[in-house]
Amino acid sequence: MKIKLHLLLLLASVFVSAHVVAQTANVVFFSEQGEKFTVVMNALRINDNPETNIRVTDLRSDAFKVKIIFDNTNIPDIDKNVMLAMGEEITYIIKKNKKGEYVLLYFNQTPIAQTPVNTSGQTSYNHNQVPPNDGNVVRGATTSTTTTTMTTTINESPNNVGANVNVGGVSMNVSITDNTQMTGTTTTTYTTTTTTTTNETGNVQPQTGCVYAMSGSDFNAAKASISGKSFEDTKLTVAKQVVDANCLSSKQIKEIMQLFTFEESKLDFAKYAYRRSTDPSNYYQLNDAFTFESSIEELNLYIRQNPR
């Protein structure tokens, strides 16, 4: 009977492990020519010492703002929005493009279950265990822990031993026939960690918050795409797409507002972009883009009702 009880617990453990893995992602960064670099993800510096190949595990979000800082200060930093997939390990390569500029490009992806635990020449970092760090990139990080409890109940029955496992609303029933009566409850606790960071001014920001604005080249390309549209509604749609995928400074948001003809569109975009502003304290700069005082007052009311 004891052996079968252990089997039940083992099956339940496998089920929970599969559920947890499916909710995380890994990402690998490596340089094609062996240039050493430091990775910053949503303002959290991953590695203190520059390296050529690093893996970041246990990521709980499918999108990150990534900065690559080269050990060679003559090479400009790379800023890029990186997309991930839960249950997958995504690999990005750092290389020179045809113009001789360093870029960060998608390389491949593999299910986490099929990736090796250790790869020669590669250093792994658990994203949720990266310690707080100070410096030019970020002041530090704090962690909060949430607990998930798995309760396995062994039902009293002369012919059957059953277990019901519920994790995050997903249930699994397991039963084994036996002639022995037994009752009992086993509780296993799992913990997950959520990281928040503080920016250079000391303000706490969520992991998905905005810290770095779009690079100059990316922003100019976005402006050209918006201004190239013939209809105001289409311009607004494209502008909102840019906001959804990027973080912008108040100055950049103002420049996009000036691409619109109608006051209504300017106000709509200013409200929409507020949540993705890297410097909300400078949002007053947008006032100069409006024609009417009523628009300034309405935006000010929106900001007070939706504090960052």
C-alpha positions, 0 to 999 in steps of 0.5 A: 500500500505504501508503494502505491501511495508513493506512486500517487504522489509521484504522478501528482508531482509530475503533473504539477511540474509539467504545469509549472514548466508550461508557464515559464520560458527561457532565453539564450543570448550569445555573440557570434564573434565572442564579444563579451556583453551584459544583459539587462531585462526590464531594467534588471541587470542579469550578469554582473561580469560580461560574458559571451553566452548566457541563458536566463531561465524561469521567465514568467512574461512573454515580452521583455525590454532588453539592453545589451551592453558590450564590454567594449565601450566602443560598441554601442548598446543594443536596445530591443523588445524580445518576444518569448513563448511559454514552455520554449527556450528562445535563442537570440544571436548578437552579430553584425549586419551588412552595415557593420552594425551590431544587432540582436536577432532571433536564432531558433527555439526549442521546447524547454523539456528538450534542452540540455541542463548544462551547455559548455561555455554557457552560464545560466541565471534564474531570472527570479533569483537574480540579486538586487544590483546597483549602478547606472542601469538600475537601483535594485530589485525586490521580490515577493513570494506567492504560495501555491498549495497542492493537496493530495487526499487519499480516500478511505475505500476498501477497494480503491485509493484515489487522488485528486490534484488541483493546481491553478484550476486544473484538475487531475484524478488518479486512482489505484485499486487496492484492498487496504483501507487508508485515509490521509492528506498530504500537502505540498507547497510550491513558491513562485517569485515576482520581481519588481525593479526601481528606476534611477529616481528610486520609483518602484516599477513593475517588471512589465513597466517602461524604463527605456524609450525607443532608440532614435532609429526605431522611433524615426522608422515608427514616425515615418510609418505613421505619417505615411498613412493617408487617413487619420484613423489609420495613423492613430491605429498604427501609433497605438501599435507602436505604443503596444510594442514599445516604451516612449519618452514624453518627448517622443509621444509629443512628436507623434501627437504632432503628426495628427491633424485633429485635436481629438486624435491627439488627445486620444493618443496622449491618453493611450500612450501615458501607460507606456511613458518612461518619464510620466513626470514630464508629461506636461510637455505634451500640453504644447501640442494641443490647440484647446485648453479643454484638451489640456484639462481633460488629459490632466484629469485622465492622469489624476484618475490613472496614477502611475 
